[in-house]
Amino acid sequence: MACCALMMPEEVQTISACSDPLTDNNQNSFLHSTLEQFFTAKTRTLKIDKTDAVAVIELQRYLTEQQNVVKQQPLDNYSYDMIVTDGVWQAKCILDCSLNHLIHKNIIRSGIDINITQCSFVYNERRLGQGCVCIEKIEHGSKESYVLRKIKDLDSLPMISKDDFGNIVALQSDSPLQVGRKHYLSLWNNEDPEGRLWVPDVPPSDVVLDVSKMTLLCDLESLLGCMFRPLPLIVRVIHKSRLRYYGKPGLKIYYPYQAYFEVADQSGTMSLVLWNELCPEWYQRLNVGTVLYLQNYTLKQSYQNRSRPHIDNHRMKSFHSVEICLNPRNPTAVLTVVPAKSVPPQWGLPEVSYQFAIRSELDSLASNSACDVIGLVTFVSRVERIKSKGNTDPEKYWTYRWVHAVDGTSNIPFILEIFASSQPEIFNGLYPMTYLVCTQMRKCQEQDSLPYLTSSCETQIFTTGYHKGQPYVSDPRVKSFIQWTKTLKDSVMLKKTAVGGHYCFPHAPLIFTQSVADGSAQVPLVAANDLKSEMEGLHYREHKRLAIQGQIMAVQYVTLPEETLSDQMVQSVVAVSDPPSDQRTVEVTQMLINRETTPSSVQSSPSRRKRKQAKKRVMKRCYITRARMQEKREAGHGLTEEELGEEESDSETEEVGPLEKRTDQTRASGQLGPPDIPQSEGATGERAVADCDRTSWESSSWPKQRQEVLEYLHPGGVYSESLSQRFRFDDKTLLLQQSNLHAARWTPEQTTDTLSPVTCKGYYKITILGINQQMAIDAAFVPVMSSGDPRSLGLTQDPHDNTLLSCLSAGFICPLADPLSQSEVALPEPEEILATAEELKDTHLVCILDLCHLGGEKVEVIISKVYRMTDIALV
């Protein structure tokens, strides 16, 4: 068990029993009494029969110490500290490694209540008077915290622990409890800076430099291997890479970080590497355009097996054989940031150049070529994760999201695949109606697909609030883009926006090909029996695309609730009080919205179909927010448009970007309604949607075969995170919370409220039987029905006959409706589509499945395409 505490004497403040400022409250503190029991009972392990709920404030991740890995347990290279509170005290504890999987699945997360049923006090055997509480067993289940709702000022609560001398102490350390680790990692990836250790970017102070003896980059190649120290350099940063964390168990380096920069002077460009402790101190202070005065640097042969930014400046020579190393010791590098006003022209430092591409010329760019782009964001997907390829130790995940952005030169937006670039505030703050700049993006072009741009290691992203002072603001194409945005209307652009939901690009190819030699394919083809292990192995928001062979045995159309609850009904639900009210609220609300009717017949009368086509279905956005039940939000207006380089003010008020002018039409109406699209009748036992209307089809052989299958998997179907939402400024905080990864630390703004979808009317639950008839699985098919759906982009919209098989093959209902058109398109009803399902009987298919773990017990399984055997090729 890995449990150590970093509790240095200078970091603690002893509070005796008689001088404790919270003595009156200690008898009501579960955490305080637990520590007292450890002291009085002289026991190492404590089982707690009568336990009170404590709230999870924060989860903190770091690399585990090698000597603490228990071989009998599954290897996990990371440990977790957890800060909890009972409303009186805070306590920082380590989580036993047997509970790590609950964090991997986002079951234990910030903002919920848990009950600690067993814990132990573990002493650090290598340090005197140090130890910590290790949580070994817990009970969980709350959706939100009742404890946190009672706390007015969380920061005012003291943090306690226990030292070897029996005193209750207030712990103020910001380091991991394992004494061999000095810093925390971001909870969900290794690229983002985490903690107060990372020095923020601050304006440089005036400096006086000795430039009498300097050298140039072109002279450094000849100095490689020389014994004497090279002369100082003055360079400008022209490219910046994301952070690289290379820590692994057993590595005796406290801050194993590395960051590459491309720097330039009048003679050319060269790579500069920032190592270890210098990364927390300098990474966020070294930006593109920064001028540096470097001393005590070293030179080494360049590492060739890495990506490099594309530098489009034919007058600049690149020196690739040598790189500049800035080390924290032996020798200690000296960096000085030179203010822009102190940089004279005679230094001859080149300006930062960009290669902005417009959307209309993207098709003509060569594949894998680099470019910079600027656009108005219209769609931002949810954040997902994929496991890093290869046998990496420790295992790591990349976080990414998809973005659509328009620049006025084409009807087709940029499709951007943006990976975390060590800029968490910007990456997590992406939302529609803002200006987005992405540098050093790489063009990807796959067969039968629109081109898209993906991040490189050197990609930097900037959005509203971060443009001021960036070198690109004077670029001609940026200025042209700004002029175009001034011709737009907010009300029109808002109708084209969306946030979150399932999104996967590029779409599956028209023909499924597999290699005869090794069985490889564009999408991994797996055995149906392997699906369960694939699903169980998913971590929170991890995405996988797989293919299986099988037959479709049953289809059921499940309609999402069409009408919102009246304000009176919702208020009566919210009025339920006290701690258990959260559970009762959900139950009562679901009772109101989950009106279940008898499954309707597949064959419907012509008159009924006409009535259904004539009936306009209206999906209203609605959600329960306690704050809105207490006060009405007043309507207001945003700032007027300004130039991109001048849009940020020095005030600390919320930034309102151009095109963010709020009108009465874009304000929230204050309507309330269902709290979520709950989960389905699956492993969790919860319902995924309100089954207001059902239509279904079933193969005549399915009842018998269902009795013979060895396992039948019932994932959750469609969740609120599965569906995109229309963007509104009033919903921004909620939409960002829902589309981002769960926050490591709880904040008062964090809520469990969710929005109901505005475009999706329902989905098809598809039952797939594996080709060997041993495994069956339910998957959700959510067809694209409107050109306003972000998933419609890039679909080959060839007309088809709207049979169920053709819809599954194409991914959409034909023809796609236009949300901006005044005329309505008569789309076939689900009953009509299901009437054609008989052709699926005994049909051998290859099904493309998108798997994504949405936290807790929620696993999303979306069927994105099926292939007939005539659409398959062996190569």
N, C-alpha and C positions, 0 to 999 in steps of 0.2 A: 504494500500500500504506500502510495506516495503522499506523504503528509509532513510538511515542515513549515515552520513559521519564520518569517523575517521580522523580528521584533527587537531591534537594537535598543539599548538603554536610552540613547538620546532621542528615540522616536516614540517613547511611551511616557505617559503621565500617570503616576500612581494615584489612585483615589482610594483612600482608606474608608472603612465602613462608617466611621463616625463623621468623616468630612465629605462623604458622597453628596453632591448637590442634588441627586435624584433619589435620595433615600426614601422619600415618601412614595415614590413610584416603583421602587425596586420590587416590592411585594407583588406588584401587578405585572412585572416583566418576566415573561417566559424565558427569554435569553439570559437574563441575570440569574434567575433561579437555577437554570441548567448549569451555568458555570459554578454556582455555589455548591451544587450537588457533586460536581467533579472534585471540588476542594474538600468538602466535608466527608464524602464517602471514600476518598482515596482510591477511586476506581478508574480504570482506563477506559472502559466501555460502559455506556449508560443506555439502557433501554427505557423508553419513556412511555408509560401507560396512558397518562393523562396529558395530552399535548394540546397546546393552543396553536392556532394558525400564525405563521409568519409570512411576510411578503417578500418576494424576490425583487430586490432593487436593481441588482446588476450581476452579470456574468462576465468573467474575465478569463481569457484563454492564454496559455503559454506552453512552450515546449517542456515536456517532462524531463526529469533527470533520469539518466540511464540506469543508475544503480537502484532506482525505486520502481522499475518496471517489474511487475509480478508475472513470471513466465507462464503460470498456469492459466492466466486470464488472457483473452484476446488482446493483442498488442494495440495500444492506443498511444500515439506519440505525443499527445497533448494532455495537459491537466487543466482543471478549471477551479478558480476561486469564485465564491458566490457571496455576495453581500445581501444579508437579510435583515428585516426589522420586525419587531413586535409592536411598534408604535411608541415604544419608550426608548429602546436602545437599538443600535445597529450592531451587527456582528459580521466579521469577515471570516468565512470558513472555507475549507477546501472540500471539494466533492470527491467522494470515493470513486475510483476509476470504474467500479461496477455500475455506476449511475451515468457514466459519460454518454451512453447511447440515448438517454433521455434528452440530452442537449442536442445531440446529432439530429434528432427528430423534431426539435423545437417543442418538446413536451414540457420540459422545465425551461422557462423563459422569464424574462423580466415582466413585472406587472401582474403576477398571479400569486395566489396564496398556496402554501404547502404546509404539511404537518410533518415535523421531524420526529420519527419514531425510534431511531437509534443513532447515536453518534459516539465518537471516541475522542479522547484528548491524546494527541501524539506529540511526544517530545522530540526535539531535534537533538540527536545523539552526538552531533559534532559541534553544537553551540550550547553554552551554559545558559540556563534560564530562559529557554525559548521553546515554544510549542504552539500548537493550534488545534482548533476543533475540526474534526473530520466528520462530515455528514455521511452516514453509511446507509440509512434506510429512510425513505420518505413516503408520504401519501400525497397524491396530487389530484387535481380534477377541476379546480375552479377556472372559469374563463377570464375573470378579472379579480382584482384584489379588493376585498372589503377593508383590510387593514390600511392600505394606502389611501383609501378614500377618506379616512378619518384624520390623516396627517395634514396639517396646514403648512408646516415648514420642515421638509425632510432634512435639509442641511443642518437644522438645529439639533438633530438627534445625535448624541455622542456614539462613537464606535468603541466597543469593548472587546477585550480578550482576557487571557489569564496567563500570568507568568509562573515561573517555577516556585515563587515564594508565596503563592496563595493570594496575591493582591488582584483586585479587579482593576484593569488598566484601560485607558482610552488609547486605542491604536490609531496612529495617524500616517502610517507608512503607505506609499502608493506602489509598492513592489510586490511581486508574487510571494506567496507563502512558502514556496520551495526556495530555500536559501541560495541555491545555485543559479537562480534565474533573476535577472535584473529588470526585465521589462515584459509588458504584455503584448500580445498580438491582437489584431482585429478579430472579432468573434467569428467571422465567416470567410475571411481570406487572409493571405499573408502579405498582400501588397500595400495595404492602407496603413498609414501611421496611426498609432494608438496610444493615448495617454498624454499626460502633461510633460513627459520626457521630451517630446518633439517640440522644438523651439519654433514658434510661428514666424511668418514673414513680417518683418518690421522695417520701416524706412531706414536706410543706412545713415549713419552720422558722418559729418565732415571729417576728412582724413588729410594728413600730410604725408606724401609719398616721396621716397628717394628713387627717382627714375634715371639717375646718372649712369647706372650700370644695369642694363637690361639685356635680355636675349629674345630671339624670335623663335616661333615654332619650327621654322625651316632648319634651324641649327640643332635641334634636339636629337635628330636621328644619328648625327655624328657623335653625340655625347653618350650614347647608350653603352654602358659598361665602364665608363670612366669613374675613377675613384673620387674626384672632386665634386663638390656640390654645384649644380647648375645655377646660373644667375636667375634673378626674379623674372617673372612673366607678367604681362598685362594682356588679358584676353577677354573676349565677349562670349557669353553663352548663347549658342544659336539653336541648340536642341537639348532636350531633357528627357531621360527615360524614366519609366516607372521604377519603383523600388524593387530590388530582388532580395528576398530573405533566403539565406542558404544554411540556416541552422538545422542541426540534426542531433539526435541523442548521442552523447559522448563527445561532442565538439566543445572544447574548452574556450569558447569565445562568447563573451557576455552579450555583444551586440552584433550578431552575424548578418549585417546588411551591406549591400553594394548598390551603387547607382552610377550610371554612365551619363556623361554630358559630352556634347560636341562643342568645342570652343574654337574661336578663330581670332587671328590677328591679321595684320596686313600681308603676311606671307602665306597663309593657308589655314587649314583646319586640322584638328587632331582630337582624339578621344581623351577625356579626363575621367578618372574613376575615383569616386568618394567611397571610403572604406569604413566599416564598423562604427565606432562611437561617433565619428564625424557625421554620419548620416542623420541621427536624431538632432544634432546641433545645427547642421547646415542645409539639409535637403530642402526644407520648405523655404529657405531664404535665398536659394539659388534658382532663379527663374530665367526663362528665355529673355534675352536682352540685358541681363545683369553683367556688369563689367567687374572683373576680378583682378586683384593684384596678388600673385602667388609666390610664396617663399617656402623653402624647405620641402619641396616636392621631390619625388623620385621618378625614375623612368624605368620602364620594363617593356619587354617585347609584347606586342599587342596580341590579345586573344582573338584569333581569326574566326572561330566558330560561333559567331553571334550576329544578330541582325544589326544593320546600320541604317541610319536615316538617309533618305535621298536628298542630297544637297544640290540644288539646281543653280549653281553659280559657276559658270565656265571660267571665270577669272580666278577662282579659288582653287588652290591645289590641296588635295587631301593627303595627309601623311598617315598611312595605315600600319606601318611597321612598328611604331612606338606609341605608347600611351602614357599619359601623366597620371601618377598615383598620389593621392592625398591620404596620408596615413595618420592615425592618432598617436603613433609613437615610432621611434627609430627610423627616421626622425619624425618629430611632431610637425605636421604641415601647418603653415600659417596662411590663413585666407583673410583677405580684406576686400569688402564690397565697396566699390567706388561709386558715390552718388552720380547720377546722370549729369548733373550740372557741373561736376568737376572733371568731366571727360573732355579734354581738348581735341580739336580736329587733327592736330599734328600726330596724334597717336595712330591714326590711320586705321582704326578698328572698323571692320565692315558692319553695315547695318544688317539686321535680320531680314532675310528675304522669304517670301511665301510663294506658293504655287496654287493659288485658288482655282478650283475647277468649278464650272457651272454645270447644272444638271443636263442641259441640252448637249453638252459635249462629252458626257461621261461614257456613252456607248463607244466613242471613237478612241478612248484611252486604252493602252495595252494592258492586258491582265497582269496583276501584281505591281503595276506602277503606283507611285505614291502621289498624293495630292492633298490639298487642304480644302475644306468646304465651309460655307456659311449658309445657314438656312433658318427659316421660321419653323419651329417644332410643331407638328400636328399630331404626332402619336408617340407615346412612350410606353413600352411594354413593362411588365413586372420584371424584377430582377431575378435571374436564375443562376444556377451554379452548374459547372461541369467539372468532373474530376480530371486532374492533370494527367496527360498521357504518359505512358512509360512507368517503370518501376521506381517511382520517386519515394524517397525516405527522408523525412516523413511525408505521408500523403498530403496533398494540398488540392484546393479547389479554386478554379477561376470563377469570378463573378462577372456577369455581363448583362446587358439589356439591349433591346432593339429600339431604334428611334427612326421616325419618318420626319423629314424636314424639306420644305419647299423653298425655292429661291426665285420663282417667277419666270424662269426660262423654259419650263416644261410642265406639262400636266402631270408628269410622274415625279414623285418626290425622291429625294435621296433615301435609300434604305441603308441604315447605319447599324452595324454590329459593334457596340461599344463595350470594351472590357474595362474593368476597374483600372484606373491610371494613377493610383496613389493620390487621388484628389477626391476623397470621400464626400466632402461637403457639396461639391459640384455634381458628382455622379449620382448621389442620392437626392439631389434637389432638382433633377431634370423634370420639366413638366411642359405641356403645350403652351403655345402663345409666347414663347421666349425665343430670343436669338441664340443660336448655338453655333459655335466655331469648333471644328475638330481639325487638328493638324496631323500630318503624316499618316493619313488613312491609306490603306491598300485596296486596290480594286480586285474584286473576285468575280469571276464569270464562270458559271456552270451551265451545262447543257440544258436547253429548254427553260432557262430562267433569266429574269432580269438581272443586270449587274448590281452588285451591292458593294459597300465599302466596309472594311473591318479594321479594327485597331491594330497598330503595331506597338512594339515596346516603347517607341518614342512618341506615341500619340499623347497630346494634351488636349483637354476639352475646357471650354469656357462658355458660360451662359450669362444671362442677365444678372448683373450684380458683380461680375468679375471681368468685364471688358475694359474698364478704365485703366489706362496706362499700358495696355498691351501693344506691341509693335505693329500689329496688323490693322489697327484702326484707321491708318492712313492709306491702306491699300486701295487702289482704284476699284477693284471688284467689290470690296466691302462697302465702299461709298455708294456704288451703284445699287447694291442690295438694299441699303438703307433707304435710298430714294424710292425703290419699288414698294417697300413696306408702307410708306406713307400714303399709298393709293388704296390700301386695304381697309375693309370695314370689319370691326370686331365681331359684329353679329353674324357675318357671313363665315368668317374663319372659325368661329367657335363651333359651328355646325359640322365642321370637318375634323374635329379633334376627337381623340380617344385616349384612354389611359388604361394600362393593365390588361389582364386577360391572357389566355393561351395564345402564343404566337410562335411560329417556327418557320424559319426561312433558311435556305430556299425551299420551295415546295418539292415534294417528292417528284422524281423524274417521270416522264410519260411512260417509259419502258423500264421495267425492273431487270437489271442485268446481274448475273453472277458468274464468277470465274469458274471454269471447269477444273482448273489446276488446283486451286487452293480453297475454293468455296467463298472467297471474299465477294462482297457486294457493296453498293453505295450505302445501303442500310444493313447493319448486321442481321442476318437471318438466324433466329434462335429457335430452339425447341420449345413448344408450348409448355412443357413441364418445367422449363427454366424460368418462366415468367414470375413465379412466386418468389424465388430467390432474388431475382432482379428487383422486384418491387420492395422486398424486405431490406435489401442492401442499400436502397436510396437514402441519402441524407437530405436534410431540409433544403427545399428548392432545387435539388439536383434534378437535372433533366437528362433523359435518355430517349433516343429514337431507335426502335427495334422493329423487326418484321417477323411475322409468324405465318405458317401455312395452316389453313383450316377451312371450315365451312361456317356460314352464318346460319344459325338454327332458329333464332327468334329475334324480333325487333319490337320495341315498344316506344311509342312517342310520348314524352312526358312534357306537359305544358307548364311553363313558369307562370306564377300568379300575374294576372293582367291588371287587376284593380288595386289601388293602394287602400290602406285602411283609412277610415275617416279620422280626423283629429280627435274626436270624442272617444273613439274606440282605443286609439293609441294612448291617450291620456289615462284612460282607465287601466291600461296595462302598466304604464310607468308608475302609477300611483302605488303599486305594491311596494311595501317598505321593508327595511331591516336586511341583514346579511343574506338570508336565503332568497331575497327578492330577485336577485339576478337570475337564479335558476327558474323561479316561478315566472318571471317576466318572459323568459325565452319560451317556457312551456305554454303560457297563455297566448303569447303572440303566435307561436306556431299553430296552436289550436285554431286561432282565428283565420290564419292564412292557408293552412294545409287542408282545405276542404277537398275530400277525396270522393270521387264519383265512380260509378261502375264503368269499367273499360268499355268504350263504345265499339260498335261493330266496325269492321274494316269497310264493309259496303255501306255507304251512306247514300241517301236519296239525292237526286239532282236538286230538288228544291232546298234541301238542307245545305248542300254545298254552296248554292247561290247565296243563301242567307249568310253563311259563314264568310264568303268572299266579300259580301257587301258590308259586313260588320268591320269597322275599323278598330284594330286592336291598339290600345294606347298603353305604353309602359311609362309610368311616372317614376322619377327618382325619388326615393324616400328612405329616411333612416331615422332612428331614434337617437337623439342627442340630448342629454340631460340639461346641458347649458341652455339649449333652445327652449326647453320647457320653462325655464326661469325668466328669461328675458328675450325680447325681440332684438335681432341685430338690425342696426340702422343702416339704411342704404347710403352709399357714398360714391365718390368718383375718384378715379385714379389720376395719375399725373399725365400731363400732356406729353406728346412725343418729343424726344430729344435725339440728337446724334448719338451714335453708338459709343463714341469715346467720351461723351459727356453725360451719359444717362445716370451714372452713380453719383450720389451726393455724399457729403461727409457726415450726414446725420446717422443716427443709429436706428432710425425707423425702418420698417420693412420696405425693401426695394420693390418698386412697382415699375416694371419694364415698359418699353414702348409696346403699343397695341394692347396694353393691360388696362385700358380705360374702362372702368366698370359703369355699366348703365343699368337702369332699372330692369331692362329685359334680361340681363345676365346675372342679376342678383338671385339669391335663393328665395323661393316662395315661402319657405318655412313649413312646407308640408312634411308630415311625418308618416312613417310606415314600418314595414317589416324590418327587423334588425339584421337579417342576413338571408342569404340563400343557404339554408342549412345543409347538412350532409345527408347522404342517401342511406337507404337500408342496406348497409354493408357491414364491414367488420366493426364499425363503431356503434351500430344500432341506432344511429340518428338518421333523420330523413334529409335527403339532399335537396329536394324541391317539393313545392306544394303541388300535389298531383291533382290539379283542378280538372284536368281532362286527359284521358288516355286513349290511344289507339294502339293496336298491336297486331302482330302476325307471328305465327309459330309454325315451324315445319312439322308435318304429321309424324315424323320419326323422332322428334325431340323428346317427348315425354318418356319414351322407352330408353333412349340414349342417355338422358339425364340421370336415370337411375344407375347407369353403368359407369359413368365417369368417376375417376378416382378423386378428383378435386374440382370444385367449381368456385372460382374467385369472383367476389363481388366488391370491386372497388367502389369508391364513393360517388361516382358519376360526375355531376357538374357542381362546382362550388362557386362562391362569390368571386374567388380569385381566378376562376376559369374564364370569366366573361369581361370584356372591356367595357368601360364606362365612358359616357360623354363627359368632357372636361368642363367644369365651372369653377370660377375663381373662389366662390364661397366653399367649395368642397375640396380645395387644393390640399389642405393638411391631411384630410381623411384619405384622399386618393393617393397621396405620396406614402402615407403609412401603409396602406393596403398593398401598393405595388412594390415597395421596398422590402428588403429583408427585415425581420423583426429586430428591433433595437436592442443592443446589449444592455443599455441602462434605461430604466423607466423614467419617464418625465410626466408631469401633470397633464400635458397635452395628449398623451397616449390614450387611446380609446379602443373599445371593442366594437364600436358601431361600424356597420358596413353599409354600402350603398346597394340598392337593387339595380339590376341591369335595365338599360333603356332601349336596347336594340334587339336583344335575343328573346324570342317568344317561347322557345322550347328546344329540346334536343331528343335525339333518337338513342335509346339504349340498345346496343347491338350485342347479342350473345354469340360469341365465336367458339366453336368446338375445334380443338386441335386436330391436325390431320390424322393422328393415331387414336383419336377419340378417347384420350385418357384425361385430358384437362380442358376445362371450359372457362371462359372469362367474359365478363361484361365490360364493354367499352362504350364511351359516349361519342356520338357523332353529332357535332354542332355545325350544320351546313352554313356556308356563307350565303346570305340572302340579299345583301345590299352592297353596292359599290362603296358605301361609307364604312364598311367593316375593314379594319386594317389588314385582315387576312386576305382580302380580295386582290391586293396588289401582287401582280406576278402570276396570278392564276391564268391558265390558258382557257379563255372564256369562249371556247367553241360551243355552239348550240348543241344541246342534247335533249332527249325526250322525257326527262324528269322521271324516269323509272328509278326505283330505289338503288339498283345496281349502278346506273349511270351517275346518279348523284354521289354515291360513295366513290366512284372512280374520278369524278371531276372535282368534288369537294364543294359544289355550290348548287343552288337551285336556279334554274334557267327561266327567264332572264333575270339578271341582277337588278334590283330596284335602285333608283337614284334618289338618295335622301333629299337632294336639293331640287328635285323636279316637282312641279305642281301636280302632275298627273300621276295617278297610282297605277302600279303594275299588278295585274291579276296573277298572283302566284298560286300554284297548286296547293291544296290543303294536304295536311299529313295523311288523311284518310285516302286521298287519291294516290299519293306516292306509295303508301303501304299496300294498296290494292295490286301493285305490280311486284310485290315481294316474292311471289311464288317462283319466279325465275331463279331465285337464290338457292332453291332446294337442290341439294347434291352438287352444288357448284364449288369446284376447287378454287380457292382464292389465296392470294398473298396479301396480308393486311399490315399496313404501316401503323404502328402504335407509338404515340408520344407519352412517355411516363414522366411525371413530375411529382415530387413529394411536397405537399403544401403545409406540412407541419402537423404535429399530433398524429392522429391516425388517418389523416386525409392523404390519399394517393390518387392523383388524377391520371386517368387512362383515357386518352383521346385517340380515336381512330381517324387518321387524317387522309388516308387513301386506301383503296383496294385495287388489286390487279387481277384481271382474268388471266388464265394460263396463256392466252393469245398475246398478252402484253408483257410476256417474260422472255428474256433472251439469255442464252448461255454463251459465254465468250471465252 
